Amino acid sequence: MENILNLSERLNALIKKAEQEAQEIVSKTQKEADESLIRVKEESEKRRLRAQRRTGLDEFLAPAEADARKEAKKVAEEYEKKAREIRNTSDMKINEAVKYVLEEVLPE
Protein backbone atom coordinates (compact mmCIF):
# COMPACT_ATOMS: atom_id res chain seq x y z
CA MET A 1 0.00 0.00 0.00
CA GLU A 2 2.86 2.35 0.82
CA ASN A 3 4.34 1.61 -2.58
CA ILE A 4 1.11 2.67 -4.26
CA LEU A 5 0.95 5.86 -2.17
CA ASN A 6 4.56 6.70 -3.03
CA LEU A 7 3.88 6.12 -6.72
CA SER A 8 0.78 8.27 -6.50
CA GLU A 9 2.77 11.08 -4.90
CA ARG A 10 5.45 10.77 -7.55
CA LEU A 11 2.81 10.80 -10.28
CA ASN A 12 1.25 13.96 -8.81
CA ALA A 13 4.68 15.59 -8.63
CA LEU A 14 5.41 14.64 -12.24
CA ILE A 15 2.07 16.00 -13.38
CA LYS A 16 2.58 19.27 -11.49
CA LYS A 17 6.08 19.61 -12.90
CA ALA A 18 4.84 18.97 -16.44
CA GLU A 19 2.06 21.53 -16.00
CA GLN A 20 4.50 24.12 -14.64
CA GLU A 21 6.92 23.53 -17.49
CA ALA A 22 4.12 23.80 -20.02
CA GLN A 23 2.84 27.00 -18.44
CA GLU A 24 6.33 28.51 -18.42
CA ILE A 25 6.82 27.68 -22.09
CA VAL A 26 3.41 29.11 -23.00
CA SER A 27 4.13 32.27 -21.00
CA LYS A 28 7.54 32.68 -22.57
CA THR A 29 6.19 32.12 -26.06
CA GLN A 30 3.31 34.53 -25.49
CA LYS A 31 5.73 37.16 -24.19
CA GLU A 32 7.97 36.71 -27.23
CA ALA A 33 4.98 36.95 -29.57
CA ASP A 34 3.73 40.07 -27.81
CA GLU A 35 7.16 41.68 -27.94
CA SER A 36 7.51 40.83 -31.63
CA LEU A 37 4.11 42.30 -32.40
CA ILE A 38 4.98 45.46 -30.48
CA ARG A 39 8.23 45.81 -32.45
CA VAL A 40 6.38 45.31 -35.73
CA LYS A 41 3.74 47.88 -34.78
CA GLU A 42 6.38 50.38 -33.67
CA GLU A 43 8.31 49.94 -36.89
CA SER A 44 5.13 50.29 -38.90
CA GLU A 45 4.26 53.47 -37.01
CA LYS A 46 7.75 54.87 -37.59
CA ARG A 47 7.47 54.12 -41.29
CA ARG A 48 4.03 55.68 -41.43
CA LEU A 49 5.30 58.85 -39.76
CA ARG A 50 8.29 59.02 -42.12
CA ALA A 51 6.01 58.42 -45.07
CA GLN A 52 3.67 61.22 -44.02
CA ARG A 53 6.58 63.60 -44.26
CA ARG A 54 7.22 62.46 -47.81
CA THR A 55 5.16 62.32 -50.96
CA GLY A 56 3.57 59.11 -52.16
CA LEU A 57 2.22 57.99 -48.80
CA ASP A 58 0.13 55.17 -50.27
CA GLU A 59 3.03 53.79 -52.26
CA PHE A 60 5.20 53.73 -49.15
CA LEU A 61 2.68 52.28 -46.71
CA ALA A 62 1.34 49.44 -48.82
CA PRO A 63 4.57 47.38 -48.76
CA ALA A 64 5.20 48.20 -45.09
CA GLU A 65 1.69 47.12 -44.10
CA ALA A 66 2.01 43.94 -46.15
CA ASP A 67 5.32 43.17 -44.44
CA ALA A 68 3.82 43.87 -41.01
CA ARG A 69 0.87 41.57 -41.75
CA LYS A 70 3.20 38.81 -42.94
CA GLU A 71 5.34 39.16 -39.82
CA ALA A 72 2.31 39.19 -37.52
CA LYS A 73 0.89 36.11 -39.26
CA LYS A 74 4.24 34.35 -38.97
CA VAL A 75 4.49 35.13 -35.24
CA ALA A 76 0.92 33.97 -34.66
CA GLU A 77 1.59 30.70 -36.53
CA GLU A 78 4.78 30.11 -34.53
CA TYR A 79 2.90 30.77 -31.29
CA GLU A 80 0.13 28.33 -32.27
CA LYS A 81 2.70 25.69 -33.24
CA LYS A 82 4.54 26.05 -29.93
CA ALA A 83 1.27 25.95 -28.00
CA ARG A 84 0.26 22.71 -29.77
CA GLU A 85 3.68 21.22 -29.01
CA ILE A 86 3.31 22.17 -25.35
CA ARG A 87 -0.13 20.61 -25.13
CA ASN A 88 1.12 17.42 -26.78
CA THR A 89 4.18 17.29 -24.52
CA SER A 90 2.06 17.73 -21.41
CA ASP A 91 -0.33 14.97 -22.50
CA MET A 92 2.58 12.74 -23.38
CA LYS A 93 4.22 13.20 -19.97
CA ILE A 94 0.95 12.48 -18.17
CA ASN A 95 0.42 9.34 -20.27
CA GLU A 96 3.97 8.19 -19.54
CA ALA A 97 3.47 8.76 -15.82
CA VAL A 98 0.17 6.85 -15.81
CA LYS A 99 1.75 3.99 -17.77
CA TYR A 100 4.64 3.88 -15.29
CA VAL A 101 2.31 3.75 -12.30
CA LEU A 102 0.19 1.05 -13.87
CA GLU A 103 3.26 -1.03 -14.65
CA GLU A 104 4.48 -0.66 -11.08
CA VAL A 105 1.13 -1.33 -9.44
CA LEU A 106 -0.32 -4.04 -11.67
CA PRO A 107 1.84 -7.13 -12.07
CA GLU A 108 1.93 -8.66 -15.51
DSSP file (Angstrom, degrees, kcal/mol; ACC not computed):
  #  RESIDUE AA STRUCTURE BP1 BP2  ACC     N-H-->O    O-->H-N    N-H-->O    O-->H-N    TCO  KAPPA ALPHA  PHI   PSI    X-CA   Y-CA   Z-CA
    1    1 A M     >        0   0    0      0, 0.0     4,-2.3     0, 0.0     5,-0.2   0.000 360.0 360.0 360.0 -40.5    0.0    0.0    0.0
    2    2 A E  H  >  +     0   0    0      1,-0.2     4,-2.7     2,-0.2     5,-0.2   0.880 360.0  55.5 -63.1 -36.0    2.9    2.3    0.8
    3    3 A N  H  > S+     0   0    0      2,-0.2     4,-2.5     1,-0.2    -1,-0.2   0.915 108.0  47.9 -61.3 -43.4    4.3    1.6   -2.6
    4    4 A I  H  > S+     0   0    0      2,-0.2     4,-2.5     1,-0.2    -2,-0.2   0.914 111.9  49.6 -64.6 -42.6    1.1    2.7   -4.3
    5    5 A L  H  X S+     0   0    0     -4,-2.3     4,-2.4     2,-0.2    -2,-0.2   0.912 111.2  49.3 -63.2 -42.4    1.0    5.9   -2.2
    6    6 A N  H  X S+     0   0    0     -4,-2.7     4,-2.5     2,-0.2    -2,-0.2   0.913 112.1  48.2 -62.4 -43.0    4.6    6.7   -3.0
    7    7 A L  H  X S+     0   0    0     -4,-2.5     4,-2.8     1,-0.2    -2,-0.2   0.897 110.4  52.0 -64.1 -39.6    3.9    6.1   -6.7
    8    8 A S  H  X S+     0   0    0     -4,-2.5     4,-2.5     2,-0.2    -2,-0.2   0.908 110.4  47.9 -62.7 -42.0    0.8    8.3   -6.5
    9    9 A E  H  X S+     0   0    0     -4,-2.4     4,-2.4     2,-0.2    -2,-0.2   0.910 112.7  48.7 -65.0 -42.0    2.8   11.1   -4.9
   10   10 A R  H  X S+     0   0    0     -4,-2.5     4,-2.6     2,-0.2    -2,-0.2   0.898 110.6  51.2 -65.0 -39.2    5.5   10.8   -7.6
   11   11 A L  H  X S+     0   0    0     -4,-2.8     4,-2.7     2,-0.2    -2,-0.2   0.933 110.4  48.7 -62.2 -46.3    2.8   10.8  -10.3
   12   12 A N  H  X S+     0   0    0     -4,-2.5     4,-2.6     1,-0.2    -2,-0.2   0.899 111.8  49.5 -60.3 -41.0    1.3   14.0   -8.8
   13   13 A A  H  X S+     0   0    0     -4,-2.4     4,-2.6     2,-0.2    -1,-0.2   0.909 111.5  48.8 -65.2 -41.8    4.7   15.6   -8.6
   14   14 A L  H  X S+     0   0    0     -4,-2.6     4,-2.6     2,-0.2    -2,-0.2   0.908 112.0  48.8 -63.3 -42.0    5.4   14.6  -12.2
   15   15 A I  H  X S+     0   0    0     -4,-2.7     4,-2.5     2,-0.2    -2,-0.2   0.932 112.5  47.5 -64.4 -45.6    2.1   16.0  -13.4
   16   16 A K  H  X S+     0   0    0     -4,-2.6     4,-2.6     1,-0.2    -2,-0.2   0.912 112.7  49.6 -61.7 -42.4    2.6   19.3  -11.5
   17   17 A K  H  X S+     0   0    0     -4,-2.6     4,-2.7     2,-0.2    -2,-0.2   0.922 111.4  48.7 -63.2 -43.8    6.1   19.6  -12.9
   18   18 A A  H  X S+     0   0    0     -4,-2.6     4,-2.5     1,-0.2    -2,-0.2   0.905 112.2  49.0 -62.6 -42.0    4.8   19.0  -16.4
   19   19 A E  H  X S+     0   0    0     -4,-2.5     4,-2.5     2,-0.2    -2,-0.2   0.904 111.9  48.6 -64.6 -41.5    2.1   21.5  -16.0
   20   20 A Q  H  X S+     0   0    0     -4,-2.6     4,-2.6     2,-0.2    -2,-0.2   0.926 112.3  48.2 -64.4 -44.6    4.5   24.1  -14.6
   21   21 A E  H  X S+     0   0    0     -4,-2.7     4,-2.4     1,-0.2    -2,-0.2   0.921 112.7  48.6 -61.9 -43.3    6.9   23.5  -17.5
   22   22 A A  H  X S+     0   0    0     -4,-2.5     4,-2.6     1,-0.2    -2,-0.2   0.917 111.9  48.9 -62.8 -43.3    4.1   23.8  -20.0
   23   23 A Q  H  X S+     0   0    0     -4,-2.5     4,-2.8     1,-0.2    -1,-0.2   0.899 110.7  50.8 -64.5 -40.2    2.8   27.0  -18.4
   24   24 A E  H  X S+     0   0    0     -4,-2.6     4,-2.6     2,-0.2    -1,-0.2   0.913 111.6  47.5 -63.4 -42.2    6.3   28.5  -18.4
   25   25 A I  H  X S+     0   0    0     -4,-2.4     4,-2.7     2,-0.2     5,-0.2   0.921 113.0  48.3 -65.8 -43.2    6.8   27.7  -22.1
   26   26 A V  H  X S+     0   0    0     -4,-2.6     4,-2.7     2,-0.2    -2,-0.2   0.926 113.4  47.9 -62.2 -44.2    3.4   29.1  -23.0
   27   27 A S  H  X S+     0   0    0     -4,-2.8     4,-2.5     2,-0.2    -2,-0.2   0.923 113.3  47.3 -62.6 -44.5    4.1   32.3  -21.0
   28   28 A K  H  X S+     0   0    0     -4,-2.6     4,-2.5     2,-0.2    -2,-0.2   0.926 114.0  47.1 -63.1 -45.1    7.5   32.7  -22.6
   29   29 A T  H  X S+     0   0    0     -4,-2.7     4,-2.6     2,-0.2    -2,-0.2   0.902 112.3  49.7 -64.6 -41.8    6.2   32.1  -26.1
   30   30 A Q  H  X S+     0   0    0     -4,-2.7     4,-2.8    -5,-0.2    -1,-0.2   0.912 110.9  50.1 -63.3 -42.0    3.3   34.5  -25.5
   31   31 A K  H  X S+     0   0    0     -4,-2.5     4,-2.8     2,-0.2    -2,-0.2   0.920 111.6  48.1 -62.3 -44.3    5.7   37.2  -24.2
   32   32 A E  H  X S+     0   0    0     -4,-2.5     4,-2.4     2,-0.2    -2,-0.2   0.911 112.7  48.6 -62.7 -42.3    8.0   36.7  -27.2
   33   33 A A  H  X S+     0   0    0     -4,-2.6     4,-2.5     2,-0.2    -2,-0.2   0.920 112.6  48.3 -64.0 -43.7    5.0   36.9  -29.6
   34   34 A D  H  X S+     0   0    0     -4,-2.8     4,-2.4     2,-0.2    -2,-0.2   0.920 112.5  48.3 -62.3 -44.1    3.7   40.1  -27.8
   35   35 A E  H  X S+     0   0    0     -4,-2.8     4,-2.4     2,-0.2    -2,-0.2   0.899 111.8  49.9 -63.7 -40.1    7.2   41.7  -27.9
   36   36 A S  H  X S+     0   0    0     -4,-2.4     4,-2.5     2,-0.2    -2,-0.2   0.914 110.9  49.0 -64.7 -42.8    7.5   40.8  -31.6
   37   37 A L  H  X S+     0   0    0     -4,-2.5     4,-2.6     2,-0.2    -2,-0.2   0.893 110.3  51.3 -64.2 -38.9    4.1   42.3  -32.4
   38   38 A I  H  X S+     0   0    0     -4,-2.4     4,-2.8     2,-0.2    -2,-0.2   0.927 110.6  48.7 -62.7 -44.6    5.0   45.5  -30.5
   39   39 A R  H  X S+     0   0    0     -4,-2.4     4,-2.7     2,-0.2     5,-0.2   0.919 112.1  48.8 -61.4 -43.2    8.2   45.8  -32.4
   40   40 A V  H  X S+     0   0    0     -4,-2.5     4,-2.5     2,-0.2    -2,-0.2   0.920 113.0  47.2 -63.3 -43.5    6.4   45.3  -35.7
   41   41 A K  H  X S+     0   0    0     -4,-2.6     4,-2.6     2,-0.2    -2,-0.2   0.912 112.4  49.7 -64.8 -41.9    3.7   47.9  -34.8
   42   42 A E  H  X S+     0   0    0     -4,-2.8     4,-2.6     2,-0.2    -2,-0.2   0.920 112.5  47.1 -62.9 -43.3    6.4   50.4  -33.7
   43   43 A E  H  X S+     0   0    0     -4,-2.7     4,-2.6     2,-0.2    -1,-0.2   0.910 112.1  50.4 -64.5 -41.1    8.3   49.9  -36.9
   44   44 A S  H  X S+     0   0    0     -4,-2.5     4,-2.5    -5,-0.2    -2,-0.2   0.910 111.2  48.8 -62.3 -41.9    5.1   50.3  -38.9
   45   45 A E  H  X S+     0   0    0     -4,-2.6     4,-2.7     2,-0.2    -2,-0.2   0.912 110.7  50.5 -65.0 -42.1    4.3   53.5  -37.0
   46   46 A K  H  X S+     0   0    0     -4,-2.6     4,-2.5     1,-0.2    -2,-0.2   0.923 112.1  47.4 -61.0 -43.6    7.8   54.9  -37.6
   47   47 A R  H  X S+     0   0    0     -4,-2.6     4,-2.8     2,-0.2    -2,-0.2   0.902 111.0  51.6 -63.9 -40.5    7.5   54.1  -41.3
   48   48 A R  H  X S+     0   0    0     -4,-2.5     4,-2.1     2,-0.2    -2,-0.2   0.929 110.9  47.7 -62.6 -43.9    4.0   55.7  -41.4
   49   49 A L  H  X S+     0   0    0     -4,-2.7     4,-1.0     2,-0.2    -2,-0.2   0.910 113.7  47.3 -64.6 -41.4    5.3   58.9  -39.8
   50   50 A R  H  X S+     0   0    0     -4,-2.5     4,-0.5     1,-0.2     3,-0.4   0.897 111.7  51.5 -64.1 -39.4    8.3   59.0  -42.1
   51   51 A A  H >< S+     0   0    0     -4,-2.8     3,-0.9     1,-0.2    -2,-0.2   0.846 102.5  59.1 -67.8 -33.7    6.0   58.4  -45.1
   52   52 A Q  H 3< S+     0   0    0     -4,-2.1    -1,-0.2     1,-0.3    -2,-0.2   0.825 102.7  54.0 -64.4 -29.5    3.7   61.2  -44.0
   53   53 A R  H 3< S+     0   0    0     -4,-1.0    -1,-0.3    -3,-0.4    -2,-0.2   0.668 110.5  56.7 -77.3 -15.3    6.6   63.6  -44.3
   54   54 A R  S << S-     0   0    0     -3,-0.9     3,-0.2    -4,-0.5     2,-0.2  -0.576  91.0-100.9-109.1 172.8    7.2   62.5  -47.8
   55   55 A T  S    S+     0   0    0     -2,-0.2    -1,-0.1     1,-0.2    -2,-0.1  -0.513  96.9  44.9 -86.8 163.7    5.2   62.3  -51.0
   56   56 A G     >  +     0   0    0     -2,-0.2     4,-1.7     3,-0.1     5,-0.2   0.912  61.4 169.7  71.6  45.0    3.6   59.1  -52.2
   57   57 A L  H  > S+     0   0    0     -3,-0.2     4,-2.7     1,-0.2     5,-0.2   0.904  74.4  50.4 -55.1 -47.0    2.2   58.0  -48.8
   58   58 A D  H  > S+     0   0    0      1,-0.2     4,-1.9     2,-0.2    -1,-0.2   0.889 108.8  51.5 -62.1 -40.1    0.1   55.2  -50.3
   59   59 A E  H  4 S+     0   0    0      1,-0.2    -1,-0.2     2,-0.2    -2,-0.2   0.845 114.5  43.9 -66.6 -32.2    3.0   53.8  -52.3
   60   60 A F  H  X S+     0   0    0     -4,-1.7     4,-1.1    -3,-0.2    -2,-0.2   0.888 114.7  46.6 -79.6 -40.9    5.2   53.7  -49.2
   61   61 A L  H  X S+     0   0    0     -4,-2.7     4,-3.3    -5,-0.2     5,-0.3   0.850  98.2  68.3 -74.5 -34.5    2.7   52.3  -46.7
   62   62 A A  H  X S+     0   0    0     -4,-1.9     4,-2.2    -5,-0.2    -1,-0.2   0.928 105.2  40.2 -55.8 -50.9    1.3   49.4  -48.8
   63   63 A P  H  > S+     0   0    0      0, 0.0     4,-2.5     0, 0.0    -1,-0.2   0.898 116.3  51.4 -65.8 -36.8    4.6   47.4  -48.8
   64   64 A A  H  X S+     0   0    0     -4,-1.1     4,-2.5     2,-0.2    -2,-0.2   0.918 111.5  46.5 -65.3 -42.6    5.2   48.2  -45.1
   65   65 A E  H  X S+     0   0    0     -4,-3.3     4,-2.5     2,-0.2    -1,-0.2   0.897 112.0  51.1 -66.0 -39.5    1.7   47.1  -44.1
   66   66 A A  H  X S+     0   0    0     -4,-2.2     4,-2.4    -5,-0.3    -2,-0.2   0.921 111.7  47.7 -63.5 -42.8    2.0   43.9  -46.1
   67   67 A D  H  X S+     0   0    0     -4,-2.5     4,-2.6     2,-0.2    -2,-0.2   0.915 111.6  50.3 -63.0 -42.8    5.3   43.2  -44.4
   68   68 A A  H  X S+     0   0    0     -4,-2.5     4,-2.6     2,-0.2    -2,-0.2   0.898 111.0  49.0 -63.3 -40.7    3.8   43.9  -41.0
   69   69 A R  H  X S+     0   0    0     -4,-2.5     4,-2.7     2,-0.2    -1,-0.2   0.919 111.5  49.2 -64.6 -43.1    0.9   41.6  -41.8
   70   70 A K  H  X S+     0   0    0     -4,-2.4     4,-2.5     2,-0.2    -2,-0.2   0.929 113.1  47.0 -61.2 -44.5    3.2   38.8  -42.9
   71   71 A E  H  X S+     0   0    0     -4,-2.6     4,-2.6     2,-0.2    -2,-0.2   0.919 112.9  48.5 -64.5 -43.7    5.3   39.2  -39.8
   72   72 A A  H  X S+     0   0    0     -4,-2.6     4,-2.4     2,-0.2    -1,-0.2   0.905 112.5  48.7 -63.5 -41.1    2.3   39.2  -37.5
   73   73 A K  H  X S+     0   0    0     -4,-2.7     4,-2.5     2,-0.2    -2,-0.2   0.909 111.2  50.4 -64.3 -41.7    0.9   36.1  -39.3
   74   74 A K  H  X S+     0   0    0     -4,-2.5     4,-2.5     2,-0.2    -2,-0.2   0.920 111.5  47.4 -62.3 -44.7    4.2   34.3  -39.0
   75   75 A V  H  X S+     0   0    0     -4,-2.6     4,-2.6     1,-0.2    -2,-0.2   0.910 112.2  50.0 -63.8 -42.6    4.5   35.1  -35.2
   76   76 A A  H  X S+     0   0    0     -4,-2.4     4,-2.4     2,-0.2    -2,-0.2   0.907 111.2  48.8 -63.7 -41.2    0.9   34.0  -34.7
   77   77 A E  H  X S+     0   0    0     -4,-2.5     4,-2.5     2,-0.2    -2,-0.2   0.911 111.6  49.4 -64.5 -41.9    1.6   30.7  -36.5
   78   78 A E  H  X S+     0   0    0     -4,-2.5     4,-2.6     2,-0.2    -2,-0.2   0.909 111.1  50.0 -63.0 -41.8    4.8   30.1  -34.5
   79   79 A Y  H  X S+     0   0    0     -4,-2.6     4,-2.5     2,-0.2    -2,-0.2   0.926 111.6  47.8 -61.8 -45.1    2.9   30.8  -31.3
   80   80 A E  H  X S+     0   0    0     -4,-2.4     4,-2.4     2,-0.2    -2,-0.2   0.902 111.8  50.5 -63.5 -40.8    0.1   28.3  -32.3
   81   81 A K  H  X S+     0   0    0     -4,-2.5     4,-2.3     2,-0.2    -2,-0.2   0.935 112.5  46.0 -63.2 -46.0    2.7   25.7  -33.2
   82   82 A K  H  X S+     0   0    0     -4,-2.6     4,-2.3     1,-0.2    -2,-0.2   0.889 111.4  52.5 -64.3 -38.8    4.5   26.0  -29.9
   83   83 A A  H  X S+     0   0    0     -4,-2.5     4,-2.4     2,-0.2    -1,-0.2   0.910 109.8  48.6 -64.3 -41.5    1.3   26.0  -28.0
   84   84 A R  H  X S+     0   0    0     -4,-2.4     4,-2.6     1,-0.2    -2,-0.2   0.916 111.1  50.8 -63.4 -42.1    0.3   22.7  -29.8
   85   85 A E  H  X S+     0   0    0     -4,-2.3     4,-2.7     1,-0.2    -2,-0.2   0.901 110.2  49.9 -61.5 -40.7    3.7   21.2  -29.0
   86   86 A I  H  X S+     0   0    0     -4,-2.3     4,-2.7     2,-0.2    -1,-0.2   0.923 111.0  48.5 -64.8 -44.7    3.3   22.2  -25.3
   87   87 A R  H  X S+     0   0    0     -4,-2.4     4,-2.3     1,-0.2    -2,-0.2   0.922 113.7  46.9 -62.0 -43.2   -0.1   20.6  -25.1
   88   88 A N  H  X S+     0   0    0     -4,-2.6     4,-2.6     2,-0.2    -2,-0.2   0.906 112.2  50.2 -65.3 -41.3    1.1   17.4  -26.8
   89   89 A T  H  X S+     0   0    0     -4,-2.7     4,-2.6     2,-0.2    -2,-0.2   0.921 110.6  49.4 -63.4 -44.1    4.2   17.3  -24.5
   90   90 A S  H  X S+     0   0    0     -4,-2.7     4,-2.2     2,-0.2    -2,-0.2   0.930 113.2  46.1 -61.7 -46.3    2.1   17.7  -21.4
   91   91 A D  H  X S+     0   0    0     -4,-2.3     4,-2.6     1,-0.2    -1,-0.2   0.901 112.0  52.2 -62.2 -40.6   -0.3   15.0  -22.5
   92   92 A M  H  X S+     0   0    0     -4,-2.6     4,-2.4     2,-0.2    -2,-0.2   0.914 109.5  48.2 -63.8 -43.1    2.6   12.7  -23.4
   93   93 A K  H  X S+     0   0    0     -4,-2.6     4,-2.4     2,-0.2    -1,-0.2   0.902 112.1  49.4 -65.1 -40.7    4.2   13.2  -20.0
   94   94 A I  H  X S+     0   0    0     -4,-2.2     4,-2.6     2,-0.2    -2,-0.2   0.930 111.6  48.9 -63.2 -45.2    0.9   12.5  -18.2
   95   95 A N  H  X S+     0   0    0     -4,-2.6     4,-2.6     1,-0.2    -2,-0.2   0.898 111.3  49.9 -62.6 -40.2    0.4    9.3  -20.3
   96   96 A E  H  X S+     0   0    0     -4,-2.4     4,-2.5     2,-0.2    -1,-0.2   0.915 111.3  48.9 -63.4 -42.4    4.0    8.2  -19.5
   97   97 A A  H  X S+     0   0    0     -4,-2.4     4,-2.4     2,-0.2    -2,-0.2   0.915 112.2  47.8 -64.9 -42.6    3.5    8.8  -15.8
   98   98 A V  H  X S+     0   0    0     -4,-2.6     4,-2.7     2,-0.2     5,-0.2   0.924 111.9  50.2 -64.0 -43.9    0.2    6.8  -15.8
   99   99 A K  H  X S+     0   0    0     -4,-2.6     4,-2.4     1,-0.2    -2,-0.2   0.914 110.4  50.5 -59.8 -43.0    1.8    4.0  -17.8
  100  100 A Y  H  X S+     0   0    0     -4,-2.5     4,-2.1     2,-0.2    -2,-0.2   0.929 111.4  47.2 -60.8 -46.6    4.6    3.9  -15.3
  101  101 A V  H  X S+     0   0    0     -4,-2.4     4,-2.6     1,-0.2     5,-0.3   0.920 112.0  50.0 -63.6 -43.5    2.3    3.7  -12.3
  102  102 A L  H  X S+     0   0    0     -4,-2.7     4,-2.6     1,-0.2    -1,-0.2   0.890 110.5  49.9 -63.8 -37.7    0.2    1.1  -13.9
  103  103 A E  H  < S+     0   0    0     -4,-2.4    -1,-0.2    -5,-0.2    -2,-0.2   0.872 114.9  44.6 -67.1 -35.4    3.3   -1.0  -14.7
  104  104 A E  H  < S+     0   0    0     -4,-2.1    -2,-0.2    -5,-0.2    -1,-0.2   0.855 121.1  37.7 -75.5 -35.8    4.5   -0.7  -11.1
  105  105 A V  H  < S+     0   0    0     -4,-2.6    -2,-0.2    -5,-0.2    -3,-0.2   0.896 111.9  56.1 -85.3 -43.5    1.1   -1.3   -9.4
  106  106 A L  S  < S-     0   0    0     -4,-2.6    -1,-0.2    -5,-0.3     2,-0.1  -0.816  79.1-141.0 -97.9 116.4   -0.3   -4.0  -11.7
  107  107 A P              0   0    0      0, 0.0    -3,-0.1     0, 0.0    -2,-0.0  -0.409 360.0 360.0 -70.3 150.7    1.8   -7.1  -12.1
  108  108 A E              0   0    0     -5,-0.1    -2,-0.0    -2,-0.1    -5,-0.0   0.477 360.0 360.0 -82.8 360.0    1.9   -8.7  -15.5
